[in-house]
Amino acid sequence: MKLVNKMVLSTLLVGAIFSAQALEISAQTHTTSLDLKVQTYIGNVHMKLDNNLKTTSQGDVVTVVDGETTMTGNVEISFGKTIATTEKATFVNTEFGYVVKMDAVTLTYK
């Protein structure tokens, strides 16, 4: 029961208010800044990116093993007016898009 209480699931609409592009994030903990422009997710973070969501990503080192892409060092994932930053991200292709696995991520909204 404690694990269930610690899990956080957020669904965020990205882009315009009527946009159908959605993002789901699950993590063990979640904090939000007072101005709501910065959110931090920590612990077993999974971010689901829909195929229709236009994203760009970059990192210092990129490796591909068995169909999974891993980026390490200064990783940035951009979509709409949102930038997700982390030190390591593993991208797993799924039928609906990608699942990005991370230890922690900070989302900044512009």
N, C-alpha and C positions, 0 to 999 in steps of 0.2 A: 504494500500500500504506500510506503514511503516513496518508492520509485515513481509511482504514478503521480503523487503529489508534487514531485520535483520536475516532472516533464512539462515542458512548455510547448504549445503548438500555436503558431501564429500564421494567419493568412493575411497577406498584404495585397492590396490592389496597387499595381504599378502603372504609372503613366496617368492618363486622364481619368477623371472620376467615373466615366462610363466604360473604361477599358475592360476588355475580357481577359487581359493578360494577368495571370495570377502567379503568385509565388508562395510556397509553403515552407516554413522553417520550423524544425523541432530541435529542442536542446534541453539540457538539464536545468539551466538557469537563464534568465533574461532580465536585462535592465534597460531602462529608457531614460534619456536625459530630460531635464525639466522642459526644454523647448521642443521636445519630441523629434529633434533632427538627428539624433544618434541613438542607435539601439545596439546592444552587445549581447550576443548569445554565446554561452560557454558550456562545454561538456557534451560530447557525442552529438555534434551539430549535423543535421541533415537539411539541406536546402534543395527543394524540388523546383527545377526550372522548366516551364512548359516549352514545347517545341515552337510555339508562336511568339515567345518572348525573345526579342532581339537582344543579344548579349555580346559583350567583348570581354576577353580575359587576357591577363598577362602575368608573368612571374619570372623570377631570375633564372630558374632552371625548370625545364619541362621534360618529363619522361612519359613514354607510353609503354605499358606492359599489359599483355592479355586484354587489350581493348579498353583499359582504364588509363586515363591521362592524369598524371600527378604534376602539380605545379608547386614549387617551393620558393620561398624568399620573396618578400614584398608582393604577394599575390593580390591582384585587383580584379574584381568581376564587376562590370558596369552594365546597368540596364535602366533605361529611362533616365530619371534624375537621381538614381540611387547608385552608390558605390559601396561594394562589399570588400573589406580588406581583411587579410589573414596571412599567416606565415606558411601554411600548407593546405592545399585543397586537392582532393581526388575526385575526378569527374567520372561518373558511371553512366553510360548510355542506357536509357530505358525506352519502352515503346512510346511514352508520352513526351520525352525530352531527356533531361539529365537530372541525376541526383548528385549533389556536391557534398562530400563528406569532409568535415573539418573538426578540429578540437575547439576552436573558438573563431568567431567572426564579428566584425563591427560593421554595421550598415550606417551610412551617412546619407541623408536626404538633402538635396539642394533645393 
